[in-house]
Amino acid sequence: MRPPAARSSLVVSALVITILIALTLEIGAMQELVVRGVRGGETQPLVIGVLGALTSALVLVAVVALWRRATSAPPLALLGAVLGGYAEPAEARA
């Protein structure tokens, strides 16, 4: 069995930056969910917070899978990207 090839510093940097971005988005989504959705009783922030939290969690799982070189990593990354495009508000897409 061959040892896995070493990763370039660019790939490692991209994975770490992606983890930091996903964690930042997760914190924002959870704040939207709890503060405006649950405590404020607003429906739209609740739905957007749930979708944002799920999407960020999926991206985090995909990055960890990419880091571990799992075979399920590319479909997870694609699903996270697709859900991330639909999770943003319609006003931001216009």
C-alpha positions as CSV (number, residue, x, y, z in Angstrom):
1,M,0.0,0.0,0.0
2,R,1.4,3.3,-1.1
3,P,1.5,6.3,1.3
4,P,-0.7,9.2,0.2
5,A,0.9,11.9,-1.7
6,A,1.8,15.0,0.2
7,R,-0.5,18.0,-0.1
8,S,0.7,21.3,-1.4
9,S,0.6,24.3,1.0
10,L,-1.9,25.9,-1.3
11,V,-4.4,23.1,-0.9
12,V,-3.9,23.0,2.9
13,S,-4.4,26.8,3.0
14,A,-7.6,26.6,0.9
15,L,-9.0,24.0,3.2
16,V,-8.2,25.9,6.3
17,I,-9.7,29.1,4.9
18,T,-12.8,27.3,3.8
19,I,-13.2,25.9,7.4
20,L,-12.9,29.4,8.8
21,I,-15.4,30.8,6.4
22,A,-17.9,28.0,7.0
23,L,-17.5,28.5,10.8
24,T,-18.1,32.2,10.4
25,L,-21.2,31.6,8.3
26,E,-22.4,29.0,10.8
27,I,-22.2,31.5,13.7
28,G,-24.1,34.1,11.6
29,A,-26.8,31.6,10.7
30,M,-27.2,30.4,14.3
31,Q,-27.5,34.1,15.4
32,E,-30.2,34.7,12.8
33,L,-32.0,31.5,13.8
34,V,-32.0,32.2,17.6
35,V,-32.1,35.9,17.9
36,R,-34.6,36.9,15.2
37,G,-36.2,33.6,14.5
38,V,-36.8,32.0,17.8
39,R,-36.7,34.9,20.2
40,G,-38.1,37.5,17.8
41,G,-40.8,35.2,16.5
42,E,-40.1,36.1,12.8
43,T,-40.7,33.4,10.3
44,Q,-38.3,34.4,7.5
45,P,-35.2,34.7,9.7
46,L,-36.1,31.3,11.3
47,V,-36.2,29.6,7.9
48,I,-33.1,31.4,6.6
49,G,-31.2,30.6,9.8
50,V,-32.1,26.9,9.6
51,L,-31.1,26.7,5.9
52,G,-27.9,28.6,6.6
53,A,-26.9,26.5,9.5
54,L,-27.6,23.3,7.6
55,T,-25.6,24.5,4.6
56,S,-22.7,25.6,6.7
57,A,-22.6,22.3,8.6
58,L,-22.7,20.5,5.3
59,V,-19.8,22.5,3.9
60,L,-17.8,21.8,7.1
61,V,-18.5,18.1,6.7
62,A,-17.4,18.3,3.1
63,V,-14.1,20.1,4.0
64,V,-13.3,17.5,6.6
65,A,-14.0,14.8,4.0
66,L,-11.7,16.5,1.6
67,W,-9.1,16.8,4.2
68,R,-9.3,13.1,4.9
69,R,-9.5,12.3,1.2
70,A,-12.8,10.5,1.5
71,T,-14.5,9.3,-1.7
72,S,-17.7,11.0,-0.7
73,A,-16.1,14.5,-0.6
74,P,-16.9,15.7,-4.1
75,P,-20.6,15.0,-3.9
76,L,-20.8,16.6,-0.5
77,A,-19.0,19.7,-1.6
78,L,-21.3,20.0,-4.7
79,L,-24.4,19.6,-2.5
80,G,-23.2,22.2,-0.1
81,A,-22.5,24.6,-3.0
82,V,-25.9,24.0,-4.5
83,L,-27.7,24.4,-1.2
84,G,-25.7,27.5,-0.4
85,G,-26.9,29.1,-3.6
86,Y,-30.5,28.5,-2.6
87,A,-30.2,29.4,1.0
88,E,-29.5,33.1,0.3
89,P,-32.4,35.4,0.3
90,A,-34.1,36.2,-3.0
91,E,-33.3,39.9,-2.6
92,A,-29.6,39.2,-2.6
93,R,-29.9,37.3,-5.9
94,A,-31.8,40.1,-7.7
